[in-house]
Structures are given as C-alpha cells and as structure tokens.
Amino acid sequence: MSNNNLKNLLKEYEIKRLHAEQLADERTEELYSKYPRLSEINKEIANLGISVSRELLQKNDSSLVEDLKSKIDILKEEKKQILKEHNLDENYLLPKYECSFCNDTGYITKNNKTEMCSCLKQKLINIQYNKSNINKLDYENFNNFDENMYSDEINEEKYHSSISPRKNILVIKKIVDNFIKNFDNPKGKNLLFTGSPGLGKTFLSNCIAKELIDAGKIVLYQTAPAMLDNIVDCKFGKNTVSKEFIDNIFESDLLIIDDLGTETMNNIKFTELFNVINTRILDNKKTIISTNLSIQNLFSIYDERIVSRIVGYYDICKFFGDDIRFKIRNIK
C-alpha cells in the first residue's frame, strides 16, 4: 500500500466529511429560522440533561433518569411531528455522508477494534490495481442498462439459439440479479460470461461491481493476462507487484477476471489460474470470469481441472447478438 495514496485519500475524506457537516449546519440554521420551536426543543433537551446530571451528583435516585428519559421522549416526538408536518425526514438535519458505514472517516470500529472501512480499501485497490476500468462505473451501471440495445430477431442459424438476443440478455439479467441478491450465500454460484466482443459482458460486470461496492464489498478487477503475469512475477521475486496484491486476489469479496483467453499460457500460468479459481471456490469467495471463448474453446485450451471447476461452480451466461458498442457511443 502506498502511504502517499493513503494520505491523499484521507485528506479527501476529511474535506468530504467537513463539507457534509457544513451543509448540515446550514440546513439546521435555515430550518430553525423558519421553525423556532425546533431550536427550543433542542435547548430544552440539553438543559434537561444538565439539570438531571447535577441532581444525580447530589442524590442517587434512579427515578430521575427515568423521568429524564420520559421528558426527552416527549420532546423528540414533538420534534418528529413538526418535521413530518413540513414533509421532512427525521434525518434531514443530519450530515449526509458519502459512506454511511464510516461517516467519511475511512475507518470503522468493530468489537472494540478499529479497522479500515471497505470504502477506503476499495479506493486504494482502484488506484493501485483496478486501473481505468473501475472508473467507468459512473456510467456502466444498472441505471444505464437497456435491453432495447439487443435485437428482437430470432435467428437460430445466426445465433444458435431459439430465443432473440433481447430475450437472452433479460435471462442473463435475471441470473445477475440473483447473483447480487444471494452474494453472501456460500451455496451461490459464480458467473462465467462468454460471447463475442461488444455484447455487454464487461458492461454487465461493471454493473455488478457498482452494486456490490455500494453495499460495502471489496471488488478487484483484473484482465487475465495482467493478473497471471503479476502472480508469476511475484512468485519469482520480481518487484512489479506486492504480496498485498496476491492477497487481494484471493481475499477480495469479488474478483472479476476479464478477457480470459487473451493471455499467453504456459504450465506455470495454468497452475496459477487453477489455484486462483479453486481457492476462491473453497473459500466461498465469488468470481466473475469474462471471455470471448466458447465453452468448447475453453475445453480445448485449458486444463480439464480448470474447466471442470467452471462448469461445476459457475452459472454460464452466453451472450449473443450484434455488437452494441456503436449504439452506446451514439447515445453518449
């Protein structure tokens, strides 16, 4: 991990956090000026706490605490009703942090132990390993998924299927939705996206990545050639990547391996690819593999152990149709 990257990100987090809190203060001031009773309620709650604390120092009477709680509950309910009357949520006055897990601090506390939040981990991984692909998530997400990009034509001779490309992508979308919904289920399968270039395999992988990152999961994206080259380099002591990178390959919640079949293979890479796929299966870590190769091509190129793991532990999604990239470019 680069200390400079971490320092820069923590500065960004501090700026985001202070900005969110400033906006919350501005909303509070504006609301209190319109509805002074809200400000009065806050002051009454604070004064009640101070007065009861003083009384407790003089006499140890548990009924004072119960009485305080009762009075505060009444005031809070009044505040809630005022906000409701003006169609405002109870959280309207709270800072709206980008990350609800760490409140834009970058760290969370679990079981009295402070650790890095998943959002900060993900940003570091994006900078160090995910490169440019992960930056496409602002566009490549389900908000921009459009089945109308795919043809309604049924052409068994052309597509080797009895359904249209549009019907097929909707079937794949259902599989993907189920994958996300049951992501933490150890019995859930991984995904293999197979089909010609330009049919939306990478787009759909990024849609999944966006959903899971937003849910606090760690996603590592790698092309097969880069991943295998980096693993081999690390194994042989080259300083192109750190051991932390290897750990992320095995430990990230989701590993996306793109462009399988474009790498230059040898026995060492066969072994490492099998190790990655098999270990993640054994550890119940989800993986998405995207390839332009057919299942038949996979059997002819890769070790039977690799393909058998894919067939047994992956839902196979076959993409077909016409290249949609030109349609997407025209829309943009």
N, C-alpha and C positions, 0 to 999 in steps of 0.2 A: 504494500500500500504506500502510495506517495504521500509524504507528510504535507507537501505543498498543496496537493489536491484536497486533502482533508481540511487544511487551514482555510483554503479559499471557499470551500463549501460551507464551513462553519460560519464564515463571515456572511455568506449569502443567507444562511439560516437566521442569523441574528437580525439582518436587515428585514427579512420577511416577517419575522416574529414581531419586531418593533412596529412595523408598518401595520400589521393586523391589529395590534393593541392600540395604536394611534387612531385607526379608523373606528374601533370600538368606543374609544373615549369620545370621539366626535359624535357618534350616534347617540351615546348616552347624554351628552350635553344638549344636543338638539331635542331629544325626547323629553328631558327634564324641563327644558324651557317651555315646551308645549303642554306638558302634563306635570306640574309641580308636585302633585301628590306622590308620584313615583320617587322623587328625591326625598320627600318627607318620610316615606316608608323606610328607605334605606337608612336614614339617620335614626329613626326610631328603633330599628333592629340593632344598629350599632350601640346606641345608648342603653338598650335593654341588656345587652351582653356585658357592658362595662359595669352597670349598676349591680347586676346579679353577681358578677365576679367579686365586687367589693363586699357584698353581703356574705358571700361564701367564706371570705377571709375572716370575718367576724364570728360566724357560726356555721357549723357543718350541718346543713339542713338539705337533704336530698329533694325535698318538695320544691325548693327554689328552682332547681334545674328543670323539674317537670313543668312548673309554672312558666318558666322562660320559654321552653320548647313550645308550649301551647300558644303563648302570645306571638311568638315568631311565626308559627304556622298560620295563624290568623292573618298576620301582616303579609306573608308570602302569597296567601290565597287572594288577598285584596289586590296585590300587585299583578298576579296572574290574570285576574278578571279585567283589570284596566287594559293590559296588553291585548287580551282577547277581544275586548270591545273595539279596539282600533286595528284588528286583524294583524296583530304582531305575534310572532313566535316568542316563547319564553327565552329562547337563546339569542334573541335579536341583539341584546346588549353585550353578548359575549364576543371575544375576538374570534374571527373566522380564520383559523389556521389552515395552512395548506395540508398539513398532516395531522389528523385527529389522534394519532397514536402518541406522538411525541410533542405535540403543540409547537412544531417547528424549532425544537431544540436539537434534534438529531439523536437524542438518547432517551431511553425509557428505563424504568425500574421494575424488575420482576423478582419477587421473592427476596427483597432487600438487596438485590444485585443490579447495578447499573450497567446497561449494555447498549450498543449502537442500535438505533432504530432501523427497521427494514428499509425505510425511505432513504436514509443516508447510505446504507450498504449498497442499495440499488444504484444510486447516483455515482458512487465510487466505481462500481462494476461497469456502468455505462461509459465512464470516462476512460477506464483502463482497458476494458476488453470488448464491450459491445460495439464500439466504434460508431459509424454513422447510422447503421440500420435502425438502432433503437430510437434515434431522433425523429423517425418518421411517424411515431405513434400519435402525434397531434392530428395527423390526417388518417393514417392507417388504423382505424378503429371501427367498432360496430356502428357508430353514428353514420359512417360513410359506406357501410355495406349495402350493396344494391344488386339484388338478384336479376334486375332488368338488364344488367350488363351481359347476361347469358341468353343464348338463343332458346326459343321455344321449339325449334325444329327437332323432330325425331328422325334420326338417320342412322339406322343400325350398321349400315355398310361403312359410314364415315366415322361414327363414334364408338362402334362396337358395344352399343347399349340400346335397350328397348325404351329408355326414357330420354327426355331432352336435357341439354346442358343446364337449363334453368331448374328443372325438377331435381337434377342431380346435385346442384350446389345447395339447394334447400335441404336435401337429405344430409349433406355434409354439415351444413349449418346446425342442424338438429343434433348431430353427433358432437359437434364442437360445444354447443350449449350444455350438453350433458357432461362433457369433459370438465368444463368450468364448474358446473354445479356440484359435481362429485369429486372435485380435485383432491380433497383430503381423504377420500375413501381409498384405503390400501388395495381394495379389490378392483378399483377403476383402471381401465386400460390406458396405455399411451396412444399417441397418434402417429400414423405414417401418412404423409401427403405425397401422392405420386401422380405424375402427369407432365405434359409438355410445358415448356416455359410460357409465361404470360397468361396463366389461367387463374391466378389469385392465390397460389399456395403461400407465398411469403406474406402477402397482404393478410390472409386469414391467420397466419402465425402471429403477426404483429397485433391483430385484434385481440387474440387470446392473451398475449403478453401484456397489453394495456389493461385488460380486466384484472389480471392476477396481480400486477404491480399495484394497481389501485386498491386491491384487497390486502396489501402488505406482504405479498410473496416476493421472493428474490428470483429474478429471471436472468439467465445467462444465454446470450445469443452468440453462436459461432458458426462459421462456414466449416464444413467438414475438412477441407484442405488446411485451413489455418489452425483448426483445433488439433488435428493429428500431427502437423508439423511442430506445433508448440509443445505438445506432450512429448514427442520424441526428443526434441531439443532439450527439454527439461530433464528427461531421463538420462541424457548423455552429458549433463552438466553445463550446457550452454546457457548463457545469461539472457536469452531473449525474453523469457518469462520467469515469474517467481513460482515457488511452491504453492503460494496462495492461489495462483491461477488454477493449478491442478486440483486443489481442494474445492474451489468453486465449481469445477466441472462435475465433481461427484456430490457436492453438498447443496448446490442451489436447488430451490424448490422446483423450478422448471428449467430444463436445458433444451434449447432449440438448436438442432443441428441442421443447418441449411446446406443445400447443394451437395448432398451425398451422391457420390459417383463422379464428381469432377476432380477428386484428389488422385494423386499418383500413389498407387498402393504397392506395398511390399509386405513381407511377412511380419515385420515389426509393427507396421500400422494396422494390419489385420488383427494382431493380438491386442493392440491398444484400443481399437474400435470395439472389439468384443468385450474387453474389460469395462469400458465406459457403459455400454448398453446393459451388460449383465449385472454390473454392480449397482446401477441405478434401479434396476428391476428388483434386486434383492433388498435394497434399502427403501423400497417404496417411494422412490423419487421419480416424478413424472418427466417424460421426454417427448418432444415432438421432432420427428425426422422428416425433412422435405427433400424430395429427389425428382429428377426428370426421368428416372429409370422406371421401367415396369417391374412388376414382381418377378416376371420371368428373367429379366435382365439382372436383377439382384441375385437370383439363384446362380446365374452363370458367372457372376463376377466375384461374389463374396463367399467366404467360408460358410458351410451349411449351419454351423453353430450360430452365426450372426443372423442369418435369415430365419432360422427356426425360432429364435427369440422374438424377432419382429412379428412373424406370423402368429405366434402364440400369445404375445403380450401387448400387441398394438391393434387398434382399430384402423383398418386400411381404408383410406379415403382416396378414391380415384377421381382426379379432375379431368374433365374433357370439355371440348368446345373450341371456339375460336379465340385467338389472342385478344384479351380485353384491355391491354395496356394503352392502345391508341385511343380507345373510348374514354379511359380515365384521364389521359392527358388533355383531351378535348374539353372535358368537364372542368378540369383545373383551370 
